[in-house]
């Protein structure tokens, strides 16, 4: 299976990360035939205090396109 190709990604660095465990979550907020929109968040000790947030658009391979293309 071909991986989606990034069209555009924006990252907002909201505060400094520390040398502790970092957690993340990504959600597909919209998916069409050709493009998927994704939102991601990263946090450390407190999930309500994000250290970064990202928003991206990805080009999807059409279902009827051969895998080698």
N, CA, C and O of each residue as an XYZ file, in Angstrom:
276
protein
N       0.838     -1.191      0.000
C       0.000      0.000      0.000
C       0.877      1.247      0.000
O       1.869      1.319      0.726
N       0.513      2.209     -0.802
C       1.256      3.459     -0.875
C       0.868      4.365      0.292
O      -0.304      4.452      0.660
N       1.858      5.034      0.863
C       1.596      5.978      1.946
C       1.035      7.271      1.375
O       1.363      7.639      0.247
N       0.193      7.967      2.136
C      -0.299      9.269      1.678
C       0.863     10.244      1.514
O       1.840     10.182      2.259
N       0.755     11.140      0.542
C       1.798     12.140      0.302
C       1.374     13.458      0.944
O       0.255     13.920      0.721
N       2.266     14.078      1.748
C       1.893     15.339      2.386
C       1.734     16.459      1.360
O       2.589     16.652      0.497
N       0.644     17.183      1.467
C       0.404     18.363      0.633
C       0.890     19.593      1.384
O       1.579     20.445      0.823
N       0.528     19.675      2.644
C       0.945     20.791      3.486
C       0.784     20.428      4.947
O      -0.201     19.800      5.336
N       1.764     20.830      5.762
C       1.715     20.565      7.197
C       2.103     21.843      7.923
O       3.100     22.482      7.585
N       1.309     22.211      8.922
C       1.600     23.369      9.762
C       1.758     22.877     11.192
O       0.906     22.152     11.705
N       2.860     23.277     11.838
C       3.099     22.894     13.229
C       3.175     24.159     14.065
O       3.910     25.089     13.733
N       2.415     24.190     15.148
C       2.467     25.291     16.109
C       3.175     24.776     17.356
O       2.670     23.888     18.042
N       4.348     25.339     17.644
C       5.082     24.988     18.854
C       4.564     25.906     19.954
O       4.796     27.114     19.911
N       3.871     25.351     20.929
C       3.144     26.148     21.907
C       3.930     26.421     23.184
O       3.740     27.465     23.808
N       4.799     25.515     23.578
C       5.655     25.720     24.750
C       6.821     24.745     24.654
O       6.792     23.797     23.870
N       7.834     24.989     25.455
C       9.033     24.144     25.421
C       8.735     22.756     25.969
O       8.021     22.594     26.958
N       9.300     21.765     25.300
C       9.221     20.403     25.806
C      10.352     20.170     26.794
O      11.412     20.787     26.698
N      10.118     19.281     27.737
C      11.130     18.937     28.728
C      11.605     17.513     28.464
O      10.960     16.784     27.710
N      12.719     17.100     29.066
C      13.209     15.731     28.847
C      12.418     14.714     29.687
O      12.970     14.036     30.553
N      11.112     14.630     29.406
C      10.225     13.652     30.049
C       9.412     12.986     28.945
O       9.516     13.372     27.781
N       8.612     11.999     29.299
C       7.779     11.322     28.301
C       6.854     12.318     27.605
O       6.279     13.205     28.236
N       6.729     12.150     26.305
C       5.848     12.993     25.496
C       4.813     12.095     24.836
O       5.135     11.015     24.342
N       3.571     12.554     24.835
C       2.459     11.779     24.287
C       1.846     12.534     23.116
O       1.984     13.752     23.012
N       1.181     11.815     22.253
C       0.568     12.456     21.096
C      -0.715     11.766     20.691
O      -0.973     10.615     21.041
N      -1.511     12.511     19.939
C      -2.781     11.992     19.428
C      -3.014     12.633     18.073
O      -2.826     13.838     17.911
N      -3.422     11.836     17.107
C      -3.748     12.354     15.771
C      -5.131     11.852     15.385
O      -5.492     10.708     15.660
N      -5.902     12.729     14.743
C      -7.265     12.406     14.335
C      -7.460     12.834     12.889
O      -7.094     13.946     12.510
N      -8.035     11.956     12.086
C      -8.439     12.346     10.730
C      -9.737     13.122     10.885
O     -10.763     12.555     11.260
N      -9.694     14.427     10.595
C     -10.880     15.260     10.786
C     -11.787     15.269      9.564
O     -12.982     15.542      9.673
N     -11.215     14.971      8.397
C     -12.016     14.870      7.178
C     -11.259     14.007      6.182
O     -10.041     14.128      6.046
N     -11.980     13.140      5.490
C     -11.354     12.322      4.453
C     -12.264     12.271      3.246
O     -13.414     11.836      3.322
N     -11.719     12.727      2.131
C     -12.426     12.644      0.865
C     -11.824     11.536      0.012
O     -11.075     10.692      0.504
N     -12.164     11.553     -1.272
C     -11.613     10.541     -2.183
C     -10.121     10.710     -2.384
O      -9.399      9.719     -2.496
N      -9.644     11.949     -2.433
C      -8.239     12.217     -2.765
C      -7.439     12.864     -1.635
O      -6.213     12.754     -1.619
N      -8.099     13.536     -0.692
C      -7.377     14.293      0.333
C      -7.916     13.954      1.726
O      -9.124     13.829      1.929
N      -6.992     13.808      2.678
C      -7.358     13.626      4.088
C      -6.796     14.798      4.882
O      -5.680     15.251      4.629
N      -7.573     15.284      5.842
C      -7.155     16.357      6.734
C      -6.952     15.756      8.118
O      -7.812     15.037      8.627
N      -5.798     16.059      8.724
C      -5.422     15.457     10.005
C      -5.061     16.554     10.999
O      -4.429     17.547     10.637
N      -5.467     16.370     12.254
C      -5.078     17.266     13.347
C      -4.328     16.418     14.377
O      -4.769     15.320     14.715
N      -3.202     16.925     14.875
C      -2.404     16.192     15.862
C      -2.041     17.107     17.024
O      -1.912     18.321     16.860
N      -1.877     16.508     18.196
C      -1.502     17.248     19.398
C      -0.416     16.479     20.138
O      -0.369     15.250     20.086
N       0.457     17.212     20.829
C       1.495     16.597     21.666
C       1.481     17.268     23.033
O       1.323     18.485     23.132
N       1.649     16.465     24.093
C       1.666     16.991     25.447
C       2.613     16.144     26.281
O       3.093     15.101     25.840
N       2.871     16.615     27.499
C       3.741     15.857     28.396
C       2.956     15.465     29.651
O       2.171     14.518     29.590
N       3.128     16.137     30.763
C       2.468     15.725     32.006
C       0.958     15.961     32.000
O       0.203     15.138     32.518
N       0.520     17.060     31.428
C      -0.883     17.480     31.499
C      -1.436     17.617     30.086
O      -0.974     18.460     29.317
N      -2.416     16.802     29.743
C      -2.958     16.815     28.377
C      -3.597     18.159     28.015
O      -3.695     18.489     26.833
N      -4.024     18.922     28.991
C      -4.629     20.226     28.695
C      -3.571     21.292     28.397
O      -3.914     22.393     27.963
N      -2.290     20.980     28.623
C      -1.195     21.921     28.324
C      -0.376     21.365     27.158
O       0.655     20.721     27.350
N      -0.862     21.629     25.955
C      -0.193     21.120     24.754
C       1.170     21.773     24.584
O       1.346     22.953     24.887
N       2.139     20.991     24.092
C       3.434     21.572     23.742
C       3.509     21.840     22.242
O       4.326     22.644     21.795
N       2.654     21.166     21.458
C       2.625     21.395     20.010
C       1.288     20.913     19.456
O       0.646     20.017     20.003
N       0.897     21.540     18.352
C      -0.298     21.119     17.619
C       0.045     21.181     16.137
O       0.811     22.043     15.706
N      -0.516     20.277     15.371
C      -0.227     20.238     13.932
C      -1.519     20.031     13.158
O      -2.482     19.440     13.647
N      -1.502     20.538     11.936
C      -2.640     20.400     11.030
C      -2.043     20.060      9.668
O      -1.147     20.757      9.192
N      -2.531     19.002      9.044
C      -1.951     18.603      7.762
C      -2.986     18.114      6.776
O      -4.065     17.647      7.142
N      -2.616     18.238      5.494
C      -3.428     17.711      4.394
C      -2.563     16.699      3.645
O      -1.393     16.958      3.365
N      -3.149     15.546      3.323
C      -2.412     14.466      2.685
C      -3.152     13.982      1.450
O      -4.370     13.805      1.471
N      -2.400     13.768      0.371
C      -2.951     13.250     -0.876
C      -3.023     11.733     -0.780
O      -2.027     11.069     -0.492
N      -4.208     11.198     -1.022
C      -4.426      9.757     -0.943
C      -4.342      9.130     -2.321
O      -4.643      9.772     -3.327
N      -3.929      7.867     -2.361
C      -3.921      7.112     -3.614
C      -5.347      6.661     -3.879
O      -5.977      6.077     -2.996
N      -5.872      6.916     -5.070
C      -7.228      6.446     -5.378
C      -7.320      4.926     -5.252
O      -6.360      4.217     -5.554
N      -8.457      4.436     -4.813
C      -8.652      3.000     -4.605
C      -8.503      2.207     -5.897
O      -8.100      1.044     -5.861
N      -8.825      2.820     -7.045
C      -8.763      2.093     -8.315
C      -7.412      2.218     -9.012
O      -7.238      1.677    -10.104
N      -6.442      2.925     -8.402
C      -5.121      3.099     -9.010
C      -4.235      1.919     -8.633
O      -4.223      1.520     -7.468
N      -3.488      1.345     -9.586
C      -2.580      0.236     -9.275
C      -1.525      0.662     -8.258
O      -1.140      1.830     -8.212
N      -1.059     -0.280     -7.447
C      -0.115      0.007     -6.367
C       1.219      0.538     -6.870
O       1.871      1.289     -6.145
N       1.651      0.188     -8.061
C       2.943      0.616     -8.576
C       2.992      2.049     -9.063
O       4.070      2.518     -9.429
N       1.894      2.759     -9.087
C       1.883      4.133     -9.614
C       2.094      5.148     -8.550
O       2.111      6.345     -8.834
